[in-house]
Amino acid sequence: MKKLFTICLFFSCSLAIAQVQFKSGKNGFTNFLTQNTVYPQFSKDNCIQGTVNISFKLNAQGKVYFSKVSKGILSDLDQEALRLIRMSSGKWQVPAGYDTTVSIVAPVNFKLQGYNCEGKSNEAVQEAVRNYQAEEALTNSVINFYKNIDQAKPGQEVQIIAIKNQLGIDDEYLEDRIQMGLKKIKQGDKQGACEDFLFVKYMGSKKADDYLAKYCK
């Protein structure tokens, strides 16, 4: 059976650990991560695993008001870990007098089992990481083009379409991205969903326009 594991342990100052609790109990945060993680497709397909450290702060109402990646692996896993922390906003219980300036560091561990990862060499995984980073740079060039399409030069879009084809960003890929966004909507993660819908838009597609109008005003 294929399984995804997302495990979180807290490392922070002992005072913060003693005071802050997840409202649903001792195992609440771990259960929350297990139920809400959407393992990024590229990292899943290429057996990319490891720990992403997220630093965040809570206000007096237990809402996350600051969060950032303090140690990452790959941007897709980094962003998923960050999304999960932001989704946890309001689910924390903090006592009266809690120091809201304290940073809590959550190491979110992404692990795959049953995806034929046991036999994949570290060299193959690192090659996948390098390919991802190269493709990410090309993807950003496409995004920047469509964000600033009014300034595009004649014939430039032909080159951008060729890059999209090289990256395999076709209608099926964009539909998968929309479905991922809709899954996040069901989880209550409007921000994450709108990021997926905007990605589709900035790939030069109108497929997500209705969802942007509905959820991302």
C-alpha positions as CSV (number, residue, x, y, z in Angstrom):
1,M,0.0,0.0,0.0
2,K,1.3,3.4,-0.9
3,K,1.5,5.8,2.0
4,L,2.4,9.4,2.6
5,F,3.7,10.4,6.0
6,T,3.8,13.9,7.3
7,I,5.1,14.0,10.8
8,C,5.8,17.1,12.9
9,L,7.8,17.6,16.1
10,F,8.3,20.9,17.8
11,F,11.6,22.5,18.6
12,S,11.5,25.9,20.2
13,C,12.1,27.5,23.5
14,S,10.8,25.3,26.4
15,L,8.5,28.0,27.5
16,A,6.7,28.2,24.2
17,I,6.4,24.4,24.1
18,A,4.9,24.3,27.6
19,Q,2.3,27.0,26.9
20,V,1.1,26.5,23.3
21,Q,-1.2,23.6,22.5
22,F,-3.2,22.5,19.5
23,K,-6.9,22.9,20.4
24,S,-7.7,19.3,19.4
25,G,-5.3,17.7,21.8
26,K,-1.8,16.3,22.1
27,N,-1.7,14.6,18.7
28,G,-3.9,17.2,17.1
29,F,-1.3,18.9,15.0
30,T,0.2,15.7,13.7
31,N,-3.4,14.5,12.8
32,F,-4.0,17.9,11.2
33,L,-1.0,17.5,9.0
34,T,-1.8,13.9,8.0
35,Q,-5.3,14.9,7.0
36,N,-4.4,18.1,5.1
37,T,-1.1,17.4,3.4
38,V,-1.2,17.5,-0.4
39,Y,2.2,15.9,-1.3
40,P,3.5,17.9,-4.3
41,Q,3.4,15.8,-7.5
42,F,6.9,16.4,-8.6
43,S,8.5,15.5,-5.3
44,K,6.2,12.4,-5.0
45,D,7.0,11.2,-8.5
46,N,10.8,11.7,-7.9
47,C,11.0,10.4,-4.3
48,I,12.0,13.7,-2.8
49,Q,11.7,13.6,0.9
50,G,13.0,15.3,4.0
51,T,12.3,17.9,6.6
52,V,11.2,21.5,6.0
53,N,11.5,23.9,9.0
54,I,8.8,26.5,9.3
55,S,9.2,29.4,11.8
56,F,6.0,31.1,12.9
57,K,4.4,33.3,15.5
58,L,1.0,33.2,17.1
59,N,-1.1,36.1,18.4
60,A,-3.2,36.0,21.5
61,Q,-6.1,34.3,19.6
62,G,-3.9,31.5,18.4
63,K,-3.7,32.8,14.9
64,V,-0.6,32.6,12.8
65,Y,0.5,36.1,12.0
66,F,4.0,35.5,10.7
67,S,5.4,32.4,9.0
68,K,8.4,31.7,6.8
69,V,10.6,28.8,5.6
70,S,13.7,28.8,7.8
71,K,15.2,25.6,6.2
72,G,13.9,24.1,3.0
73,I,14.4,21.2,0.7
74,L,12.7,22.1,-2.6
75,S,10.2,24.9,-3.3
76,D,7.2,22.7,-3.8
77,L,7.7,20.9,-0.5
78,D,8.7,24.2,1.2
79,Q,5.5,25.9,0.0
80,E,3.3,22.9,1.1
81,A,4.8,23.0,4.6
82,L,4.3,26.7,4.8
83,R,0.7,26.3,3.5
84,L,0.0,23.8,6.3
85,I,1.2,26.1,9.0
86,R,-0.9,28.9,7.7
87,M,-3.9,26.6,7.6
88,S,-3.4,25.9,11.2
89,S,-4.1,29.5,12.1
90,G,-6.8,29.8,14.8
91,K,-6.4,26.2,15.8
92,W,-3.9,26.9,18.5
93,Q,-4.6,27.5,22.2
94,V,-2.4,30.0,24.0
95,P,-2.7,31.0,27.6
96,A,-3.3,34.6,28.9
97,G,0.0,36.5,29.0
98,Y,1.6,34.4,26.2
99,D,4.6,36.1,24.6
100,T,3.4,36.6,21.1
101,T,6.9,37.6,19.9
102,V,8.2,34.1,20.5
103,S,9.0,32.2,17.3
104,I,8.0,28.5,17.2
105,V,9.9,26.2,14.7
106,A,7.9,23.3,13.3
107,P,10.0,20.7,11.4
108,V,7.6,19.1,8.9
109,N,8.9,15.8,7.8
110,F,7.8,14.6,4.4
111,K,8.2,10.8,3.9
112,L,7.0,8.4,1.2
113,Q,6.5,4.7,1.5
114,G,5.5,2.3,-1.2
115,Y,6.3,4.5,-4.2
116,N,9.3,2.5,-5.2
117,C,11.5,5.0,-3.5
118,E,13.5,2.5,-1.4
119,G,15.4,1.4,-4.5
120,K,16.0,4.9,-5.9
121,S,19.6,6.1,-5.5
122,N,20.5,9.4,-3.9
123,E,22.2,10.4,-7.2
124,A,18.9,10.0,-9.1
125,V,17.1,12.1,-6.4
126,Q,19.6,14.9,-6.6
127,E,19.5,14.9,-10.4
128,A,15.7,15.3,-10.1
129,V,16.2,18.2,-7.7
130,R,18.6,19.9,-10.2
131,N,16.1,19.3,-13.1
132,Y,13.3,20.8,-11.0
133,Q,15.3,23.9,-10.2
134,A,16.1,24.4,-13.9
135,E,12.5,23.9,-14.8
136,E,11.4,26.3,-12.1
137,A,13.5,29.0,-13.7
138,L,11.8,28.4,-17.0
139,T,8.4,28.3,-15.4
140,N,9.0,31.7,-13.8
141,S,9.9,33.1,-17.2
142,V,6.5,32.0,-18.5
143,I,4.7,33.5,-15.4
144,N,6.5,36.8,-15.9
145,F,5.6,36.9,-19.5
146,Y,1.9,36.5,-18.9
147,K,1.9,38.8,-15.9
148,N,3.3,41.5,-18.2
149,I,1.8,40.4,-21.5
150,D,0.8,44.0,-22.4
151,Q,4.5,44.7,-22.7
152,A,5.3,41.6,-24.8
153,K,7.1,42.0,-28.1
154,P,5.6,40.7,-31.4
155,G,6.3,37.0,-31.8
156,Q,7.5,36.6,-28.2
157,E,4.6,34.4,-27.2
158,V,5.7,31.7,-29.7
159,Q,8.9,31.3,-27.7
160,I,6.9,31.1,-24.4
161,I,4.6,28.4,-25.9
162,A,7.7,26.4,-26.9
163,I,8.9,26.7,-23.2
164,K,5.6,25.5,-22.0
165,N,5.7,22.5,-24.3
166,Q,9.2,21.7,-23.2
167,L,8.0,21.8,-19.6
168,G,5.0,19.6,-20.3
169,I,2.5,22.3,-19.2
170,D,-0.5,21.2,-21.3
171,D,-4.2,21.2,-20.7
172,E,-4.0,18.0,-18.6
173,Y,-1.4,19.5,-16.4
174,L,-3.4,22.7,-15.9
175,E,-6.5,20.7,-15.1
176,D,-4.6,18.7,-12.5
177,R,-3.5,22.0,-10.9
178,I,-7.1,23.2,-10.8
179,Q,-8.2,20.0,-9.1
180,M,-5.5,20.5,-6.6
181,G,-6.8,24.0,-6.0
182,L,-10.4,22.7,-5.5
183,K,-9.1,20.2,-3.0
184,K,-7.6,23.0,-1.0
185,I,-10.8,24.9,-1.1
186,K,-12.5,21.9,0.5
187,Q,-9.8,22.0,3.2
188,G,-10.6,25.7,3.8
189,D,-7.3,26.8,2.3
190,K,-8.4,29.7,0.2
191,Q,-5.0,31.2,-0.2
192,G,-3.4,28.0,-1.4
193,A,-6.2,27.4,-3.8
194,C,-6.0,30.9,-5.3
195,E,-2.3,30.4,-5.8
196,D,-3.0,27.3,-7.9
197,F,-5.7,29.1,-9.9
198,L,-3.4,32.1,-10.5
199,F,-0.7,29.7,-11.7
200,V,-3.1,28.5,-14.3
201,K,-3.9,32.0,-15.3
202,Y,-0.3,32.9,-15.6
203,M,0.3,30.0,-17.9
204,G,-1.8,31.9,-20.4
205,S,-5.0,29.8,-19.8
206,K,-8.5,30.9,-19.0
207,K,-9.4,27.5,-17.5
208,A,-9.3,28.8,-13.9
209,D,-11.0,32.2,-14.5
210,D,-14.3,31.2,-13.1
211,Y,-12.7,29.8,-9.9
212,L,-10.7,33.0,-9.5
213,A,-13.9,35.1,-9.8
214,K,-15.7,32.8,-7.4
215,Y,-13.1,32.3,-4.7
216,C,-10.3,34.9,-5.1
217,K,-11.9,38.3,-5.2
